[in-house]
Amino acid sequence: ICLSLMLGGLLLSTDYAVVSVAQLVFGIAAGAVMRGRSSRVAADDAADSASSRKSKRKPRELTSDELSAQMAREAAAEDAADVAVRIRGKQVAAPPADEEAEEEWDEAAEYALDEAEEDEDAEVPVSSLAAKAAEEKSASDSGISKIRDVIVNGLKKTVRDDEPESSPPPRVRDKKRGEKPTDSAREEMLASLNELNESEAALDYELPSIELLTEGDDVCFEEQTIEVRRKAKILEKTFADFGFKVKVVEIETGPVIAQYEVELEAGLRLSRITGLADDLAIALRVPSVRIVAPIPGKNTVGIEVPNETRQVVRLREVLEESSKQVKNMRIPIFLGKDVSGNPMTVDLSTLPHLLIAGRTGTGKSVCLNAIISSILMTRRPEEVRMLMIDPKMVELSCYGRLPHLMHPVVTDMRKAEAILAWAVDKMEERYALLARAGVRHISSYNQLGKEELMERLEVESDEEAEAIPDHLPFIVIVADEMADLMMTAGKEVEQHIIRLAQKSRAVGIHLILATQKPTVDVITGLIKSNLPARIAFQVASRTDSRVVLDEMGADKLLGNGDMLFLWPGTSTLLRGQGTYLSDDEINSIVGSVSQHGQNFVNELVNMKVEDANGEKAGPADFKKRDELYESAIDIVVREGRGSVSLLQRSLGIGYGRAARLIDFMAEDGIVGPYAGSQAREILISVADWERRQGIEPEEEATAAEKPRRNKIRMEEDRPSSSEDEDEYEDVDDAYDEFESDEEDFDEEDYFDERYEAESA
């Protein structure tokens, strides 16, 4: 351009040509300078890039001027941040009106944005996401402008929605280096979905409200204090009349009973004090007095005296006072209050079984209702399932709509025995599952989780994974009247109860058994030894008290909820007043939880028992009598004679078991009645028997072609007990003895006669 202008100037005028020459010289010099500077900048950039690759982006050392400028910018940013914090602390809806503060904000934000763009590894904390959502919600609810924080490289700036932003918000990174940016909206959505999935069961079921329960009565402590002090003076005077110098050192008052701690004089024997219980009751004008000698952990003697005014212990007040303890319990039950007024709250899983005994009208059924209501108030159906046995048909019928039930309330005692047998099988099944998972308790199993559980069990197919439960609920079996259950099938029921009491604790199956007949034929020694936790209400005699508690004391109780509780593993008896629930409270609780559907176990619902009218059992019911029953019928029918010795030889079983099989056949109409020394008559043919089994009858063979089938044997792993084997050895000895003495010995007649003689 300069050359063209110079040539034009030469053509036009001399002055213009001089100016053009000067411009040309200046342009050439400027171009040389720019080219030299560009080369130096390129060299510096190449050196910086090489050094940054070697030292991983080592920052360039700043000059003194640059360092001063940076420090000034940082100070301005800190001042702006301080202003923002103060504004947030005062909860102001808008930024300050001070122009200097606004300028500091803008400068700090621009500087932070520039630094964030240059430094791609800038880390910004994400902890303000939740606070941001909460502040936006609170701002919208209060009707003011929404406030939100612009977070730039650790610096917060408070802005309103209606305030324009000077620049877009920076990219937010998590604290973990190298991860992709996280969207705050997506985080909030995922968090809400996770909470929804975790509380899905909680949304489906709601625990009953405590407002359904009646509040406790008010207590007049002044009147109670006057009463107990007056009785303390009477106690000291009565002991003095008998020549004993004692002193009441402490008094603990409960809802029904007050315990007076008495300090004895030196040299006074304890046995002389315990014999004055009746005399003290007369002096105090009360029905009975119980002496605790000594009080556990103290050097004093406790004298339990009934109060003049009894207070009703409500479930609501016990539940409210035990709210902190319930959090650490698996199956909390609220029994009542002790003599000191403290709540008696225990964990059923630590007992682990409970025996309740007391005569009619003493509070046994009310205690059962309190225990069941305790479970309903604190635990969901997926946590605790229940089986109820009610021989009276009216005590537990109100709980028939509970979602916790695995089976409708059982009133048929024959089916109750079958359900107990099912519980034994379920116990063994759970033990096998816990052994495969490598855990000792059901609580540890439930904490594994689905993935870890599948890894431990080494599950490969999806079908097997679906069949394995990842959560096992606790199972509580409640039987209201144990005496009727024992009368129906005593031996079988006792065996089931003993097995469950011995082993079912670790797999979460617990028994609660109640009876109003605490005798040795109902509460046998084996049952009592496996039920260490027991509650005794008032009983008729000292003998009944010993049966339940192994010591006297229950015969001196007052009734109406007055009870003695035996802690498992100890011999200490704790006296208390049981929790009371009215029918309205029970109906309110049941009505609240019954809004949710029931989920019965099909295996239990479809379980069949023997017909009560004595009808003949079908082929499907034969195995319920004995595992070898079908084989025994087949042998007897094909041989044409019902003989005990025939079954012994053919099946290899003992005398007692073979005799029971013959009795079962007589009840089912397969063999005739007792015929003396002769074998019993067979009442059905082979064709009828095969027709019962659903087998097409074969054509009758001739006598010459018909083979003998009197030597049918079972497998070596057939079930048999040691008792049967001992009986079988005794029969063999008798058989050898008679066979050696008698030439014409008839073995069938001998065994039939022996069986009939023993039966008679």
C-alpha positions in Angstrom: 0.0 0.0 0.0 2.9 2.3 0.9 4.6 1.6 -2.4 1.5 2.4 -4.4 0.9 5.6 -2.4 4.5 6.6 -3.0 4.3 6.1 -6.7 1.1 8.1 -6.8 2.7 10.9 -4.8 5.5 11.1 -7.3 3.0 11.6 -10.0 1.0 14.2 -8.1 3.3 16.2 -5.9 6.7 16.2 -4.1 5.4 16.8 -0.6 3.0 13.9 -0.7 5.9 11.6 -1.9 8.0 12.5 1.2 5.1 11.6 3.5 4.6 8.3 1.7 8.3 7.5 2.0 8.2 8.1 5.8 5.1 5.8 6.0 6.9 3.1 4.1 10.0 3.2 6.4 7.7 3.1 9.5 5.8 0.1 8.2 8.9 -1.9 7.4 10.3 -1.2 10.9 7.0 -2.2 12.6 6.8 -5.4 10.7 10.3 -6.4 11.7 9.5 -5.7 15.4 6.3 -7.7 15.3 8.0 -10.6 13.6 10.7 -10.6 16.2 8.3 -10.5 19.1 6.2 -13.3 17.6 9.2 -15.5 17.4 10.1 -14.8 21.0 6.6 -15.5 22.2 6.5 -18.8 20.2 9.8 -19.8 21.7 8.6 -19.0 25.3 5.4 -20.9 24.7 7.3 -23.9 23.4 9.6 -23.8 26.4 6.7 -23.5 28.8 4.8 -26.4 27.2 7.9 -28.6 27.4 8.5 -27.7 31.0 4.9 -28.2 31.9 4.9 -31.7 30.4 8.0 -32.5 32.4 6.8 -31.1 35.7 3.0 -31.7 35.2 1.9 -28.2 34.5 4.2 -26.5 37.0 2.9 -22.9 37.5 5.0 -20.1 36.0 6.7 -17.9 38.6 5.0 -14.5 38.8 6.8 -11.3 38.7 6.5 -8.8 41.6 3.9 -6.7 39.8 1.8 -9.8 38.8 2.0 -11.1 42.4 0.8 -7.8 43.8 -2.0 -7.7 41.4 -3.1 -11.2 42.2 -3.0 -10.5 45.9 -5.2 -7.5 45.4 -7.7 -9.5 43.4 -7.8 -12.3 46.1 -8.3 -9.7 48.9 -11.2 -8.3 46.9 -12.7 -11.7 46.4 -12.4 -12.5 50.2 -14.1 -9.2 51.0 -16.9 -10.1 48.5 -17.2 -13.5 50.0 -17.4 -12.0 53.6 -20.2 -9.7 52.4 -22.1 -12.7 50.9 -21.8 -14.7 54.1 -23.1 -11.9 56.2 -26.0 -11.4 54.0 -26.9 -15.1 54.1 -26.6 -15.1 57.8 -29.1 -12.3 58.1 -31.4 -14.1 55.7 -31.9 -11.0 53.5 -33.9 -11.6 50.3 -31.9 -9.2 48.2 -28.2 -8.2 47.9 -27.0 -5.0 49.7 -27.7 -1.7 48.2 -24.1 -0.6 48.7 -22.6 0.1 45.3 -19.1 -0.7 46.5 -20.2 -4.1 47.8 -21.8 -4.8 44.4 -18.7 -3.8 42.6 -16.6 -6.1 44.8 -19.0 -8.9 44.0 -18.8 -8.4 40.3 -15.0 -8.2 40.3 -14.6 -11.3 42.5 -17.0 -13.3 40.3 -15.3 -12.2 37.1 -11.9 -13.1 38.5 -13.1 -16.5 39.8 -14.8 -17.3 36.4 -11.6 -16.5 34.6 -9.5 -18.6 36.9 -12.0 -21.5 36.5 -11.8 -21.3 32.7 -8.0 -21.3 32.8 -7.7 -24.1 35.4 -9.7 -27.1 34.2 -9.0 -29.0 37.4 -10.7 -26.5 39.7 -12.7 -28.4 42.3 -16.0 -26.9 43.5 -17.7 -28.3 46.6 -21.1 -29.8 45.9 -22.4 -29.7 49.5 -24.5 -26.7 48.8 -26.9 -28.5 46.4 -29.2 -29.7 49.2 -29.1 -26.2 50.8 -29.9 -24.6 47.5 -33.1 -26.7 47.0 -34.2 -26.0 50.6 -33.6 -22.3 50.3 -35.5 -22.1 47.0 -38.4 -23.9 48.6 -38.5 -21.7 51.6 -38.2 -18.6 49.5 -41.1 -19.6 47.3 -43.3 -20.5 50.4 -42.6 -17.1 52.0 -43.5 -15.2 48.8 -40.1 -13.5 48.3 -37.6 -13.7 45.5 -35.8 -17.0 45.3 -32.2 -16.9 46.4 -29.6 -19.2 45.0 -25.8 -19.4 45.4 -23.5 -19.1 42.4 -20.5 -21.2 43.4 -17.3 -20.3 41.6 -14.1 -22.1 42.6 -15.2 -22.2 46.3 -16.6 -18.7 46.3 -20.4 -18.2 46.9 -22.3 -15.3 45.4 -25.9 -14.8 46.5 -28.2 -13.7 43.6 -31.9 -13.5 42.9 -33.8 -15.1 40.0 -34.7 -11.6 38.8 -31.1 -10.4 38.9 -29.2 -11.0 35.6 -26.0 -13.0 35.9 -22.8 -11.4 34.7 -21.6 -14.8 33.3 -22.9 -18.4 33.1 -22.2 -20.6 36.2 -19.0 -22.7 36.0 -18.9 -26.4 35.5 -19.2 -28.3 38.9 -16.9 -31.1 39.7 -17.1 -33.7 42.4 -14.3 -34.0 44.9 -13.1 -37.2 43.2 -10.6 -36.2 40.6 -11.3 -37.2 37.0 -15.1 -37.9 37.3 -17.6 -36.3 35.0 -19.6 -33.3 36.1 -22.7 -34.2 38.1 -26.1 -32.6 37.3 -27.7 -31.3 40.5 -31.3 -32.0 39.3 -30.4 -35.6 38.4 -28.8 -36.1 41.9 -31.9 -34.8 43.6 -34.1 -37.1 41.5 -32.0 -40.2 42.1 -31.9 -39.4 45.9 -35.7 -39.2 46.0 -36.1 -42.4 44.1 -33.7 -44.2 46.4 -35.6 -43.0 49.4 -38.8 -44.1 47.8 -37.5 -47.6 47.1 -36.1 -48.0 50.6 -39.4 -46.9 52.2 -41.7 -48.7 49.8 -42.8 -51.2 52.5 -43.2 -48.3 54.9 -45.6 -46.6 52.5 -47.7 -49.7 52.1 -48.1 -50.2 55.9 -48.4 -47.7 58.7 -48.1 -48.6 62.3 -51.1 -47.8 64.5 -51.1 -44.4 66.1 -50.5 -44.2 69.8 -53.6 -42.0 70.0 -55.7 -45.2 69.6 -54.7 -46.1 73.2 -56.2 -44.7 76.4 -54.1 -42.4 78.5 -53.1 -43.4 82.0 -54.9 -42.1 85.1 -53.5 -39.3 87.2 -51.8 -40.2 90.4 -52.1 -38.3 93.7 -48.6 -38.6 95.1 -49.4 -36.7 98.3 -52.1 -39.2 99.4 -49.8 -42.1 98.4 -46.9 -40.7 100.4 -49.1 -40.3 103.5 -50.4 -43.9 103.2 -46.9 -45.6 102.8 -45.5 -43.6 105.7 -48.4 -44.7 107.9 -47.9 -48.4 107.0 -44.1 -48.1 107.6 -44.8 -47.1 111.2 -47.2 -50.0 111.5 -44.6 -52.4 110.2 -42.0 -51.2 112.7 -44.5 -51.4 115.6 -45.6 -54.9 114.6 -42.0 -56.2 114.5 -41.4 -54.5 117.9 -44.4 -56.4 119.3 -42.7 -59.7 118.3 -39.5 -58.6 119.9 -37.6 -57.7 116.7 -35.9 -54.4 116.2 -36.1 -53.4 112.6 -36.1 -50.1 110.7 -37.7 -49.2 107.4 -35.0 -47.5 105.4 -36.6 -47.0 102.0 -40.0 -47.3 100.3 -40.7 -47.9 96.6 -44.2 -47.4 95.4 -45.8 -49.0 92.4 -49.3 -48.9 90.8 -50.6 -51.8 93.0 -47.7 -52.8 95.4 -45.4 -50.8 97.6 -42.1 -52.4 98.7 -40.7 -51.5 102.1 -37.0 -52.2 102.6 -36.4 -53.3 106.2 -33.0 -53.3 107.8 -32.6 -56.0 110.4 -30.8 -55.7 113.7 -27.5 -57.6 114.2 -27.9 -61.2 115.1 -31.6 -61.5 113.9 -32.1 -64.7 111.8 -33.8 -64.2 108.4 -36.0 -67.3 108.9 -37.7 -65.7 111.9 -38.8 -62.7 109.7 -40.2 -64.7 106.8 -42.5 -66.6 109.1 -44.4 -63.4 110.1 -46.0 -62.8 106.7 -49.5 -63.7 107.8 -49.2 -61.7 111.0 -48.0 -58.6 109.1 -51.0 -58.9 106.7 -53.3 -58.9 109.7 -51.7 -55.9 111.2 -51.7 -53.9 107.9 -55.3 -55.1 107.1 -54.3 -56.3 103.6 -55.1 -59.6 101.9 -51.5 -60.9 101.8 -47.9 -59.8 102.3 -45.0 -61.2 100.4 -41.5 -61.1 101.9 -38.5 -61.0 99.6 -35.5 -62.1 101.7 -33.1 -60.7 100.8 -33.6 -58.1 98.0 -31.1 -59.0 95.2 -28.0 -56.8 95.5 -28.8 -55.3 98.9 -28.5 -56.2 102.6 -32.1 -55.5 103.3 -35.4 -57.5 103.3 -38.3 -56.4 101.1 -41.9 -56.5 102.3 -44.4 -56.1 99.5 -47.7 -54.6 100.7 -50.7 -53.9 98.5 -51.9 -50.3 98.2 -55.3 -49.2 99.3 -56.0 -47.8 95.9 -55.1 -49.8 92.8 -54.0 -48.0 89.7 -54.7 -49.3 86.2 -51.5 -49.7 84.1 -52.3 -48.7 80.5 -50.4 -49.8 77.5 -50.0 -46.3 76.3 -48.0 -45.1 79.3 -45.8 -48.1 79.3 -45.1 -47.6 75.6 -44.3 -44.0 76.0 -41.9 -44.6 78.9 -40.1 -47.4 76.9 -39.8 -45.6 73.6 -36.0 -45.5 73.8 -35.6 -49.2 74.7 -37.9 -50.2 71.8 -35.3 -49.1 69.2 -32.8 -51.7 70.3 -35.3 -54.6 70.5 -36.3 -57.0 67.8 -39.7 -58.0 69.2 -40.6 -55.7 72.1 -43.4 -56.7 74.5 -44.8 -54.4 77.2 -45.8 -56.5 80.2 -46.6 -53.8 82.7 -44.9 -52.0 85.7 -42.9 -53.4 88.6 -43.2 -52.6 92.3 -41.0 -49.5 91.7 -43.2 -48.1 89.0 -40.7 -48.8 86.2 -41.9 -50.3 82.9 -41.5 -54.0 82.4 -40.4 -54.1 78.7 -38.6 -57.2 77.4 -37.4 -58.4 74.1 -39.1 -61.7 73.1 -36.2 -62.7 70.9 -33.9 -62.8 74.0 -36.3 -64.8 76.2 -36.8 -66.6 73.7 -40.0 -68.4 74.7 -42.7 -67.5 77.2 -44.9 -69.6 79.4 -48.0 -67.9 81.0 -50.0 -69.6 83.7 -52.8 -68.5 86.0 -56.3 -69.6 87.0 -59.4 -68.1 85.4 -60.0 -64.4 86.0 -56.4 -63.5 87.1 -55.3 -61.6 83.9 -53.8 -64.4 81.7 -55.8 -63.6 78.6 -55.4 -59.8 79.1 -51.6 -60.4 79.2 -51.8 -62.3 75.9 -53.8 -59.3 74.4 -51.1 -56.9 75.7 -48.3 -59.0 74.1 -50.1 -59.2 70.8 -50.9 -55.5 70.8 -47.3 -54.7 71.6 -46.2 -56.5 68.5 -48.9 -54.8 66.4 -47.9 -51.3 67.6 -44.2 -51.7 66.9 -43.6 -54.2 64.2 -44.8 -54.6 60.5 -46.0 -57.8 58.9 -42.8 -58.2 56.9 -40.9 -58.1 60.3 -43.0 -60.4 62.4 -45.5 -63.1 61.3 -47.9 -64.8 63.7 -49.7 -68.1 64.2 -52.5 -68.2 66.7 -54.1 -71.3 68.4 -57.4 -70.6 70.2 -59.2 -73.7 71.6 -61.8 -71.5 73.3 -62.7 -70.0 69.8 -63.5 -66.6 71.4 -60.3 -65.3 73.0 -58.3 -64.7 69.9 -61.1 -64.5 67.3 -60.8 -60.7 67.2 -57.4 -61.0 65.6 -58.6 -62.9 62.6 -58.1 -60.0 60.2 -54.5 -59.2 61.0 -52.0 -58.9 58.1 -49.4 -60.5 60.4 -51.2 -63.9 60.4 -49.8 -66.7 58.3 -53.0 -68.8 58.8 -56.4 -68.0 60.1 -56.8 -68.4 63.9 -56.7 -72.2 64.5 -59.6 -73.6 66.6 -59.2 -77.3 65.6 -56.7 -78.9 67.8 -55.9 -81.6 65.3 -54.8 -79.0 62.8 -52.9 -77.2 65.6 -50.7 -80.3 66.0 -50.1 -80.3 62.2 -49.2 -76.6 62.3 -46.7 -77.2 65.1 -45.2 -80.0 63.0 -45.0 -77.6 60.1 -43.1 -75.1 62.3 -40.6 -77.8 63.2 -40.0 -78.5 59.5 -39.7 -74.7 58.9 -37.1 -74.5 61.7 -35.0 -77.2 60.1 -35.3 -75.5 56.7 -34.2 -72.2 58.1 -31.2 -73.8 59.8 -30.1 -75.3 56.5 -30.4 -71.9 54.8 -28.4 -70.2 57.6 -25.7 -72.9 57.3 -25.4 -72.3 53.6 -25.2 -68.6 54.1 -22.5 -69.0 56.8 -24.4 -67.0 59.6 -25.6 -68.0 63.0 -28.7 -65.9 63.6 -31.6 -64.7 61.5 -30.7 -61.1 62.1 -27.3 -61.6 60.5 -29.0 -63.3 57.6 -31.3 -60.4 57.0 -28.4 -57.9 57.0 -26.6 -59.6 54.2 -28.5 -58.1 51.3 -29.5 -59.8 48.1 -26.2 -59.6 46.2 -24.0 -60.9 49.1 -26.5 -63.6 49.9 -26.5 -64.9 46.3 -22.7 -64.9 46.3 -22.5 -66.9 49.6 -25.1 -69.4 48.4 -23.4 -69.7 45.0 -26.7 -69.3 43.1 -26.3 -69.7 39.3 -29.9 -69.7 37.9 -32.5 -67.0 38.2 -35.2 -69.5 39.3 -33.1 -70.6 42.3 -32.4 -67.0 43.2 -36.1 -66.2 43.2 -36.8 -69.2 45.4 -34.3 -68.1 48.1 -35.7 -65.4 50.4 -33.5 -62.4 51.1 -35.4 -61.6 54.3 -36.7 -64.0 56.9 -39.4 -62.6 59.3 -39.7 -63.6 62.9 -42.5 -66.1 63.6 -44.4 -65.9 66.9 -46.7 -68.9 67.8 -49.4 -68.0 70.3 -51.4 -70.7 72.0 -54.1 -69.6 74.4 -55.0 -72.8 76.2 -52.3 -75.4 76.3 -54.2 -77.9 78.3 -56.8 -78.6 75.6 -54.0 -78.9 73.1 -52.2 -81.5 75.2 -55.4 -83.5 75.8 -56.0 -83.8 72.0 -52.5 -85.0 70.9 -50.4 -84.8 74.0 -47.4 -86.9 73.0 -47.0 -85.4 69.5 -47.6 -81.8 70.7 -45.1 -82.2 73.5 -42.4 -83.4 71.1 -43.1 -80.5 68.7 -43.0 -77.9 71.5 -39.8 -79.4 73.0 -38.0 -79.3 69.6 -39.1 -75.8 68.9 -38.1 -74.6 72.4 -34.7 -76.2 72.1 -33.6 -75.0 68.7 -35.8 -72.4 67.2 -34.3 -69.3 68.8 -31.6 -68.7 66.3 -34.0 -69.0 63.3 -36.5 -66.5 64.7 -39.4 -68.8 65.8 -40.7 -68.0 69.3 -43.4 -69.7 71.4 -45.9 -68.0 73.8 -47.9 -70.7 75.6 -50.7 -69.9 78.1 -52.7 -72.3 80.3 -55.1 -72.0 83.2 -54.3 -75.5 84.4 -50.7 -75.4 85.6 -50.4 -79.1 86.4 -47.6 -81.6 85.7 -49.5 -83.3 83.0 -49.9 -80.1 81.0 -46.5 -78.4 81.9 -44.3 -81.4 81.8 -40.7 -81.3 83.0 -39.3 -81.2 79.5 -41.5 -78.4 78.5 -40.7 -76.4 81.6 -37.0 -76.9 81.3 -37.0 -75.5 77.8 -39.2 -72.5 78.6 -37.0 -70.5 81.0 -39.1 -67.3 80.9 -42.4 -67.7 82.8 -45.2 -65.4 84.0 -47.4 -66.7 86.9 -50.6 -65.0 87.8 -52.6 -66.1 90.8 -52.8 -69.9 91.1 -55.0 -72.1 93.3 -52.3 -73.8 95.4 -48.6 -73.8 96.3 -48.2 -76.9 94.2 -49.3 -75.1 91.1 -46.9 -72.2 92.0 -44.0 -74.7 92.2 -45.0 -76.2 88.8 -44.8 -72.8 87.1 -42.0 -71.0 89.1 -40.2 -73.8 90.9 -41.1 -72.0 94.2 -44.0 -70.7 96.1 -45.4 -67.2 95.9 -47.9 -67.2 93.0 -50.7 -68.5 95.4 -50.3 -65.3 97.4 -50.9 -62.9 94.5 -53.9 -60.5 94.4 -55.3 -61.3 91.0 -56.5 -58.9 88.3 -53.0 -58.6 86.7 -50.8 -59.1 89.7 -48.0 -61.3 88.5 -44.6 -62.8 89.1 -42.1 -62.8 86.2 -39.2 -65.2 86.2 -36.3 -63.9 84.2 -34.5 -66.5 82.0 -31.3 -67.8 83.4 -32.0 -66.6 87.0 -34.1 -67.6 90.0 -35.1 -64.0 90.8 -38.8 -63.3 90.7 -40.0 -59.8 89.7 -43.4 -58.7 90.8 -45.4 -56.4 88.7 -48.8 -55.3 87.5 -49.8 -56.4 84.1 -50.8 -54.1 81.3 -54.5 -53.6 80.7 -56.3 -53.1 77.4 -60.0 -52.6 77.0 -62.0 -54.2 74.2 -62.3 -50.8 72.5 -58.6 -50.3 72.4 -58.0 -53.8 71.0 -60.7 -53.2 68.3 -59.1 -49.9 67.4 -55.7 -51.4 66.9 -57.1 -54.3 64.9 -59.2 -52.0 62.8 -56.2 -49.8 62.0 -53.9 -52.6 60.9 -56.7 -54.6 59.2 -56.9 -52.0 56.4 -54.0 -53.8 54.8 -54.6 -57.1 53.0 -53.7 -60.5 54.5 -51.0 -62.8 53.1 -51.6 -66.3 54.3 -49.1 -69.2 53.6 -50.7 -71.5 51.0 -48.9 -74.5 52.5 -50.7 -74.0 55.8 -54.1 -73.0 54.4 -54.2 -76.1 52.2 -53.1 -78.4 54.9 -55.6 -81.2 55.6 -56.2 -83.2 58.7 -58.1 -86.4 59.5 -61.9 -86.1 59.1 -63.6 -85.5 62.5 -66.6 -87.8 61.6 -64.3 -90.8 61.4 -64.6 -91.2 57.6 -62.0 -93.4 56.0 -58.8 -91.7 55.1 -57.8 -91.5 51.5 -54.5 -92.5 49.9 -53.2 -89.0 50.4 -53.8 -89.2 54.1 -52.1 -92.5 54.7 -48.6 -91.1 55.0 -49.7 -88.8 57.7 -50.3 -91.8 60.0 -46.9 -93.4 59.3 -44.4 -93.4 56.5 -44.7 -97.2 56.1 -48.4 -97.3 56.3 -49.0 -97.7 52.5 -46.4 -100.5 52.3 -47.9 -102.2 55.3 -51.4 -102.2 53.7 -50.0 -103.5 50.5 -48.3 -106.4 52.3 -51.4 -107.3 54.4 -53.8 -107.1 51.4 -51.7 -109.2 49.1 -50.9 -111.8 51.8 -54.6 -112.0 52.8 -54.0 -111.8 56.6 -53.5 -109.1 59.0 -50.7 -110.2 61.3 -48.3 -108.1 63.4 -45.5 -110.6 63.0 -45.9 -110.5 59.2 -45.3 -106.7 59.2 -42.3 -107.2 61.5 -40.6 -109.6 59.2 -41.6 -107.9 56.0 -40.8 -104.3 56.9 -38.0 -105.0 59.5 -39.7 -102.8 62.2 -40.3 -103.3 65.9 -43.3 -104.9 67.6 -44.9 -101.6 68.8 -44.8 -99.9 65.4 -46.2 -103.0 63.6 -49.0 -103.2 66.2 -49.9 -99.5 65.6 -50.1 -100.1 61.9 -52.6 -102.9 62.4 -54.7 -100.7 64.6 -54.7 -98.0 62.0 -55.9 -100.5 59.4 -58.7 -101.6 61.7 -59.8 -97.9 62.0 -59.7 -97.4 58.3 -61.7 -100.6 57.6 -58.9 -102.5 55.9 -58.7 -105.4 58.4 -61.4 -106.9 60.7 -61.5 -106.8 64.5 -59.5 -108.8 66.9 -60.0 -112.6 66.3 -58.1 -114.2 69.1 -55.1 -116.3 68.1 -56.1 -116.1 64.5 -54.9 -113.5 62.0 -57.3 -110.6 61.3 -59.6 -110.8 58.4 -58.9 -108.7 55.3 -61.9 -106.7 54.4 -60.8 -105.4 51.0 -59.5 -107.2 47.9 -56.3 -106.5 46.0 -58.3 -104.9 43.2 -60.0 -102.6 45.6 -56.7 -101.6 47.1 -55.1 -100.9 43.7 -58.2 -98.9 42.7 -57.8 -96.7 45.8 -54.2 -96.1 44.8 -55.3 -95.2 41.2 -53.7 -98.3 39.7 -55.5 -100.4 37.1 -56.1 -103.9 38.6 -54.1 -106.7 37.0 -55.7 -110.0 35.8 -55.9 -112.6 38.5 -53.2 -115.2 38.1 -53.7 -118.9 38.8 -52.6 -120.4 42.1 -49.6 -122.1 40.4 -48.5 -118.9 38.7 -49.1 -116.6 41.7 -45.8 -115.8 43.4 -45.3 -115.5 47.2 -44.7 -111.9 48.4 -44.1 -112.5 52.0 -40.5 -111.1 51.9 -40.9 -107.5 51.1 -38.1 -105.4 52.5 -37.6 -101.6 52.7 -34.5 -99.7 52.0 -31.6 -99.6 54.4 -32.2 -96.0 55.2 -35.8 -96.5 56.2 -36.9 -94.5 59.3 -36.9 -96.4 62.6 -36.2 -95.5 66.2 -33.9 -97.1 68.7 -37.0 -98.1 70.7 -38.4 -100.1 67.7 -35.0 -101.9 67.2 -34.8 -102.8 70.9 -38.3 -104.3 70.7 -37.4 -106.2 67.6 -34.4 -107.7 69.4 -36.6 -108.8 72.3 -39.0 -110.5 69.8 -36.2 -112.3 68.1 -35.0 -113.7 71.5 -38.5 -114.9 72.4 -38.8 -116.4 68.9 -35.6 -118.4 69.2 -36.5 -119.7 72.7 -39.9 -121.0 71.7 -38.7 -122.4 68.4 -36.1 -124.5 70.2 -38.6 -125.9 72.7 -41.7 -126.4 70.5 -41.6 -128.6 67.5 -45.0 -127.5 66.3 -44.4 -123.8 67.1 -46.8 -121.4 65.3 -45.1 -118.1 65.1 -48.1 -116.1 63.9 -50.3 -117.3 66.7 -47.6 -116.6 69.3 -47.1 -113.0 68.2 -50.8 -112.3 67.9 -51.5 -113.6 71.4 -48.6 -111.6 72.8 -49.9 -108.4 71.1 -53.5 -108.9 72.3 -52.3 -109.7 75.9 -50.1 -106.5 76.0 -53.0 -104.4 74.5 -55.3 -105.7 77.2 
